[in-house]
Amino acid sequence: MRALFVTWAWPSHLYALVPLAWAIRAAGHEVLVASQPGLMDEITRTGLAGAAVGADVDAVGLVRGYVLPSADDAGQQAPRTGKGPRAMQMFLAHAESMTDDLVELTKSWGADVVVYEPTALAGPIAAAAAGVPAVRHLYGTDLMLRARPILGDLLAPLAARHGVSTVDPYGAFTVDPTPGSLQVPVDYRRLPMRHVAFCGAGPARVPPASGSGTGRVCVTWGHTMAKLDPAKFLAPQVIDALSAEPGIEIVAAVSSAQRELVGSPDGVEILVDASLDDVVGGCDLVVAHGGAGTVLTAIRHAVPMLLIPQLPDHTGHAARVLATGAGEVLTRDQATGERIRKEAARLLADETPRKAVQGLAEEMREAPTPALVARRLEEIVSR
């Protein structure tokens, strides 16, 4: 079997695909990851083969166009659920960049199945043009489901260019690493899969055993917000707020690009380019931006969350965490130092969110492993 994985050039979207891609590779099949040129080095670091398709798109510039405003900017509180016509325009721009080359690659490489993350909309078009199954692979709560009424029409001109009269952006099946309780209601064929964290190729950095105190808090802010605007990278403000709470140990997990932004606050352990999966397991609370990878990694280790989202997708993931009781969500404007300290102290002391996230972690452990899902994909392709 030849499995072609597709993502546009955003590292966290790639990372979500890596465990299943490696499971398929370990089962003896061929795997190729297609993306824009800007992601090739990152694909190489995963140990998988990569192929460049299309041209790079200014993703950072496009994302800046829909950063959620604060209440001060908009005159009203930021919503807890995202919406995204501007996001759809961005996803369509990536599809237009990638589709021509991806259709050619799918046919010339002889792919038997195309596995694509939900915003890589060139994937289902290429699969349809080549006459092979399209399998969608989620990286978190399915926030694209709300776009179902408009996606077909958006993709129709691009699909028609390659002789495809109809294309289903949701594929024949959807691989879903999200615990069912965290997911929105869905009506498609879902292949549940256990979330296995892949956080890049950084060294393992496990914090030492926690000493006495209220608890250990991991502060991490993904990769996106600092790229968009350092002022929206809230980790330094959160660290400053938590430092004033007696008894809390703080571990800051940051990238090398973010290191200067956090400075050298007293008593804070700063881990640079460490795998978040290694860090979170030794903590009692995660304070973060609401990215899907961070949320699923915290659930994997049964650690409650305090989330301060600023992007529509972060807000959507955070809303599901709030709905399950596995954490608390603050808007940017609610996230004063006093409120951050109050909510962190409550989450560390309250057993209710810990029990809720433990239930989600158990759901995650009960899901089929990537190896079992790889076997299921073999069956789908063989039919």
C-alpha positions as CSV (number, residue, x, y, z in Angstrom):
1,M,0.0,0.0,0.0
2,R,1.2,3.5,-0.8
3,A,-0.2,6.1,1.6
4,L,0.1,9.8,0.6
5,F,-0.2,12.2,3.6
6,V,-1.1,15.8,2.9
7,T,-0.9,19.0,5.0
8,W,-0.2,22.6,4.2
9,A,3.0,24.1,5.7
10,W,2.1,24.4,9.4
11,P,4.2,22.2,11.8
12,S,1.4,21.4,14.3
13,H,-0.8,20.0,11.5
14,L,2.1,17.8,10.3
15,Y,2.8,16.6,13.9
16,A,-0.8,15.3,14.2
17,L,-0.2,13.0,11.1
18,V,3.1,11.5,12.2
19,P,2.0,8.7,14.5
20,L,-0.4,7.1,11.9
21,A,2.1,7.7,9.1
22,W,4.8,5.9,11.1
23,A,2.4,3.1,12.0
24,I,1.7,2.5,8.3
25,R,5.4,2.7,7.6
26,A,6.2,0.2,10.4
27,A,3.6,-2.2,8.9
28,G,5.7,-2.4,5.8
29,H,4.0,0.1,3.5
30,E,5.2,3.1,1.7
31,V,4.5,6.6,3.0
32,L,5.1,10.0,1.5
33,V,4.2,13.3,3.0
34,A,3.3,16.1,0.6
35,S,3.3,19.8,1.6
36,Q,4.5,23.2,0.4
37,P,8.3,23.7,0.2
38,G,8.4,25.6,3.5
39,L,7.7,22.4,5.5
40,M,10.2,20.1,3.8
41,D,12.9,20.5,6.5
42,E,10.3,19.7,9.3
43,I,9.1,16.7,7.4
44,T,12.7,15.4,7.1
45,R,13.0,15.8,10.9
46,T,10.1,13.4,11.4
47,G,12.0,10.6,9.6
48,L,9.4,10.4,6.9
49,A,9.9,11.0,3.1
50,G,8.6,14.3,1.8
51,A,7.5,15.8,-1.5
52,A,7.1,19.5,-2.2
53,V,3.9,20.6,-4.0
54,G,2.8,24.0,-5.0
55,A,4.2,27.2,-3.6
56,D,4.5,28.6,-0.1
57,V,1.6,30.8,1.0
58,D,1.9,33.6,3.6
59,A,0.1,31.6,6.3
60,V,1.2,33.9,9.1
61,G,-0.2,37.0,7.3
62,L,-3.5,35.2,6.6
63,V,-3.9,34.1,10.2
64,R,-3.2,37.7,11.4
65,G,-6.3,38.6,9.5
66,Y,-8.6,36.8,11.9
67,V,-7.0,37.0,15.3
68,L,-9.9,37.4,17.7
69,P,-10.2,41.1,18.9
70,S,-10.1,41.9,22.6
71,A,-13.1,43.5,24.2
72,D,-11.2,46.8,24.2
73,D,-10.8,46.6,20.5
74,A,-14.2,45.3,19.6
75,G,-16.3,46.8,22.4
76,Q,-17.6,43.4,23.4
77,Q,-16.3,40.3,25.0
78,A,-14.6,37.8,22.6
79,P,-16.8,34.8,21.9
80,R,-16.1,31.3,23.3
81,T,-16.6,29.6,19.9
82,G,-14.8,30.4,16.7
83,K,-16.3,31.1,13.3
84,G,-14.3,31.4,10.1
85,P,-15.2,32.7,6.6
86,R,-11.8,34.3,6.6
87,A,-10.3,31.0,7.7
88,M,-12.0,29.3,4.8
89,Q,-10.4,31.9,2.4
90,M,-7.0,31.0,3.9
91,F,-7.6,27.2,3.5
92,L,-8.8,27.8,-0.1
93,A,-5.6,29.8,-0.8
94,H,-3.5,26.8,0.3
95,A,-5.6,24.4,-1.8
96,E,-5.2,26.6,-4.9
97,S,-1.4,26.6,-4.3
98,M,-1.1,22.8,-3.8
99,T,-3.8,21.1,-5.9
100,D,-2.3,21.0,-9.4
101,D,1.0,19.5,-8.2
102,L,-0.7,17.2,-5.7
103,V,-3.0,15.7,-8.4
104,E,0.0,15.0,-10.5
105,L,1.9,13.5,-7.6
106,T,-1.0,11.3,-6.5
107,K,-1.2,9.8,-9.9
108,S,2.5,9.5,-10.8
109,W,3.5,8.1,-7.4
110,G,0.6,5.6,-7.6
111,A,-1.0,6.4,-4.2
112,D,-3.5,3.9,-3.0
113,V,-5.0,6.3,-0.4
114,V,-4.7,10.0,0.4
115,V,-4.7,10.9,4.1
116,Y,-5.2,14.6,4.7
117,E,-5.6,16.9,7.7
118,P,-9.0,18.6,7.6
119,T,-7.8,22.0,6.4
120,A,-5.6,20.6,3.6
121,L,-8.5,20.7,1.1
122,A,-6.2,19.8,-1.9
123,G,-6.2,16.3,-0.4
124,P,-9.7,15.1,-1.2
125,I,-9.6,16.7,-4.7
126,A,-6.4,14.9,-5.5
127,A,-7.8,11.6,-4.2
128,A,-11.0,12.0,-6.3
129,A,-9.0,12.9,-9.4
130,A,-6.8,9.8,-9.0
131,G,-9.8,7.6,-8.1
132,V,-8.5,6.5,-4.7
133,P,-10.0,6.7,-1.2
134,A,-9.7,10.0,0.7
135,V,-9.3,9.7,4.5
136,R,-9.5,12.8,6.6
137,H,-7.3,12.9,9.7
138,L,-8.4,15.3,12.5
139,Y,-5.9,16.9,14.9
140,G,-8.5,18.0,17.5
141,T,-12.2,18.8,17.8
142,D,-13.8,18.9,14.4
143,L,-14.2,22.6,13.9
144,M,-14.5,22.2,10.2
145,L,-17.9,20.5,10.5
146,R,-19.6,23.8,10.7
147,A,-18.2,24.7,7.2
148,R,-20.0,21.7,5.6
149,P,-22.7,23.9,3.9
150,I,-20.2,26.0,2.0
151,L,-17.1,23.8,1.4
152,G,-18.5,22.0,-1.6
153,D,-19.2,25.2,-3.5
154,L,-15.9,26.7,-2.5
155,L,-14.0,23.7,-3.9
156,A,-16.1,23.1,-7.0
157,P,-14.1,25.3,-9.4
158,L,-10.8,23.8,-8.3
159,A,-12.1,20.3,-8.5
160,A,-13.6,20.9,-12.0
161,R,-10.2,21.9,-13.2
162,H,-9.1,18.3,-12.7
163,G,-12.2,16.7,-14.1
164,V,-13.8,16.1,-10.7
165,S,-17.6,16.9,-10.8
166,T,-18.2,16.3,-7.1
167,V,-15.8,16.2,-4.1
168,D,-16.5,15.3,-0.5
169,P,-14.2,17.5,1.7
170,Y,-14.9,15.1,4.6
171,G,-13.6,12.0,2.8
172,A,-14.7,8.4,3.0
173,F,-13.7,8.1,6.6
174,T,-12.4,10.4,9.3
175,V,-9.6,9.3,11.6
176,D,-10.3,10.9,15.0
177,P,-7.7,11.1,17.8
178,T,-10.1,13.1,20.0
179,P,-11.9,11.5,22.9
180,G,-15.6,11.2,22.0
181,S,-16.7,13.3,25.0
182,L,-14.5,16.2,23.7
183,Q,-15.8,15.9,20.1
184,V,-18.8,17.8,18.7
185,P,-21.6,15.6,17.4
186,V,-20.7,14.1,14.0
187,D,-22.6,12.2,11.4
188,Y,-19.8,10.7,9.3
189,R,-17.9,7.4,9.4
190,R,-15.4,7.9,12.2
191,L,-12.3,5.8,12.9
192,P,-11.4,6.5,16.5
193,M,-7.7,6.5,17.2
194,R,-5.7,6.9,20.4
195,H,-3.8,10.2,20.5
196,V,-0.1,9.6,20.5
197,A,1.7,12.8,21.0
198,F,4.4,13.9,18.6
199,C,5.8,17.3,19.5
200,G,8.6,17.7,17.1
201,A,12.2,16.3,17.1
202,G,13.5,18.1,20.2
203,P,15.4,16.3,23.0
204,A,13.5,14.7,25.9
205,R,13.5,17.1,28.9
206,V,11.7,15.7,31.9
207,P,11.4,18.1,34.9
208,P,12.8,16.7,38.2
209,A,10.4,15.4,40.7
210,S,8.1,18.1,42.3
211,G,9.0,19.3,45.7
212,S,6.6,20.4,48.4
213,G,4.2,23.1,47.5
214,T,0.8,23.8,46.0
215,G,1.6,22.2,42.7
216,R,3.6,22.4,39.5
217,V,2.2,24.4,36.6
218,C,3.3,24.1,32.9
219,V,3.0,27.3,31.0
220,T,3.3,26.8,27.2
221,W,2.0,28.9,24.3
222,G,2.4,26.8,21.2
223,H,4.2,28.3,18.1
224,T,1.5,30.4,16.5
225,M,0.9,33.4,18.7
226,A,4.5,34.5,18.9
227,K,4.8,34.4,15.1
228,L,1.7,36.5,14.7
229,D,2.6,39.2,17.3
230,P,4.8,39.0,20.3
231,A,2.3,41.1,22.2
232,K,-0.2,38.2,21.8
233,F,2.3,35.7,23.2
234,L,0.9,35.7,26.8
235,A,3.3,33.3,28.5
236,P,5.4,36.1,30.1
237,Q,2.3,37.7,31.6
238,V,1.1,34.3,32.9
239,I,4.4,33.5,34.4
240,D,4.5,36.9,36.1
241,A,1.0,36.4,37.5
242,L,1.7,32.8,38.8
243,S,5.0,33.8,40.3
244,A,3.1,35.9,42.9
245,E,1.1,32.8,44.1
246,P,2.9,31.1,47.0
247,G,3.8,27.5,46.6
248,I,3.4,27.2,42.9
249,E,6.3,25.7,40.9
250,I,6.4,27.0,37.3
251,V,7.8,25.2,34.3
252,A,7.8,27.2,31.0
253,A,8.0,25.1,27.8
254,V,9.1,27.4,25.0
255,S,10.7,27.2,21.6
256,S,14.1,28.7,20.9
257,A,12.4,31.5,19.0
258,Q,10.4,32.4,22.1
259,R,13.3,32.2,24.6
260,E,14.0,35.9,24.7
261,L,10.4,36.7,25.1
262,V,10.1,35.0,28.4
263,G,13.3,36.4,29.9
264,S,14.8,34.8,33.1
265,P,12.2,35.1,35.8
266,D,13.4,34.0,39.3
267,G,12.4,30.5,40.3
268,V,11.0,29.5,36.9
269,E,12.4,26.4,35.1
270,I,12.6,27.2,31.4
271,L,12.8,24.3,29.0
272,V,13.7,25.2,25.4
273,D,12.5,23.0,22.5
274,A,11.5,20.2,24.8
275,S,8.9,17.7,23.9
276,L,5.7,18.9,25.5
277,D,4.7,15.3,26.1
278,D,7.7,14.8,28.3
279,V,7.0,18.0,30.3
280,V,3.3,17.8,30.9
281,G,3.4,14.4,32.6
282,G,5.2,15.9,35.6
283,C,2.8,18.8,36.1
284,D,-0.5,19.3,37.9
285,L,-1.9,22.1,35.7
286,V,-1.3,23.4,32.1
287,V,-1.9,27.0,31.4
288,A,-1.9,27.6,27.6
289,H,-3.4,29.1,24.5
290,G,-5.9,26.3,23.6
291,G,-4.1,24.7,20.6
292,A,-5.4,21.2,19.8
293,G,-2.0,19.5,20.3
294,T,-1.5,21.0,23.7
295,V,-5.1,20.1,24.8
296,L,-4.8,16.5,23.7
297,T,-1.4,16.1,25.3
298,A,-2.7,17.5,28.6
299,I,-5.6,15.0,28.4
300,R,-3.2,12.2,27.6
301,H,-1.5,12.9,31.0
302,A,-4.8,13.7,32.8
303,V,-3.8,17.2,33.6
304,P,-6.4,20.0,34.0
305,M,-6.1,23.1,31.9
306,L,-6.5,26.9,32.2
307,L,-6.8,28.2,28.6
308,I,-6.7,31.7,27.3
309,P,-7.5,31.4,23.5
310,Q,-7.2,34.2,21.0
311,L,-7.7,32.5,17.6
312,P,-11.0,31.0,16.5
313,D,-9.7,27.4,16.5
314,H,-8.1,27.8,19.9
315,T,-11.4,29.2,21.2
316,G,-13.3,26.2,19.7
317,H,-11.0,23.6,21.4
318,A,-11.1,25.6,24.7
319,A,-14.9,25.6,24.6
320,R,-15.0,21.8,24.5
321,V,-12.5,21.6,27.4
322,L,-14.8,23.9,29.3
323,A,-17.9,21.9,28.4
324,T,-16.4,18.7,29.7
325,G,-15.3,20.3,33.0
326,A,-11.6,19.5,32.4
327,G,-10.5,23.0,32.8
328,E,-11.4,26.7,32.8
329,V,-11.3,29.3,29.9
330,L,-10.6,33.0,30.2
331,T,-10.8,35.6,27.4
332,R,-7.8,37.8,26.8
333,D,-9.6,40.6,28.7
334,Q,-10.5,38.4,31.6
335,A,-7.0,37.2,32.0
336,T,-5.7,39.7,34.6
337,G,-3.0,38.6,36.9
338,E,-5.4,38.3,39.8
339,R,-7.8,36.2,37.8
340,I,-5.1,33.9,36.5
341,R,-3.8,33.3,40.0
342,K,-7.3,32.7,41.4
343,E,-8.3,30.2,38.7
344,A,-4.9,28.4,38.8
345,A,-5.2,28.0,42.6
346,R,-8.8,26.7,42.2
347,L,-7.9,24.2,39.5
348,L,-4.9,22.9,41.6
349,A,-7.1,22.4,44.7
350,D,-10.4,21.2,43.1
351,E,-10.7,17.5,42.4
352,T,-13.7,18.0,40.0
353,P,-11.7,19.1,36.9
354,R,-9.0,16.5,37.7
355,K,-11.7,13.7,37.7
356,A,-13.2,15.1,34.5
357,V,-9.8,15.1,32.6
358,Q,-9.1,11.6,34.0
359,G,-12.3,10.4,32.4
360,L,-11.2,11.9,29.1
361,A,-7.7,10.3,29.5
362,E,-9.4,6.9,30.0
363,E,-11.5,7.4,26.8
364,M,-8.2,8.2,25.0
365,R,-6.5,5.0,26.3
366,E,-9.4,2.8,25.2
367,A,-9.3,4.0,21.6
368,P,-7.5,1.8,19.0
369,T,-3.8,2.4,18.6
370,P,-2.4,3.9,15.4
371,A,-1.2,0.4,14.5
372,L,-4.7,-0.9,14.6
373,V,-6.0,2.0,12.6
374,A,-3.2,1.4,10.0
375,R,-4.6,-2.2,9.7
376,R,-8.1,-0.8,9.2
377,L,-6.8,1.5,6.4
378,E,-5.3,-1.6,4.7
379,E,-8.7,-3.2,4.7
380,I,-10.3,-0.1,3.3
381,V,-7.8,0.1,0.5
382,S,-8.0,-3.6,-0.3
383,R,-11.7,-3.3,-0.9
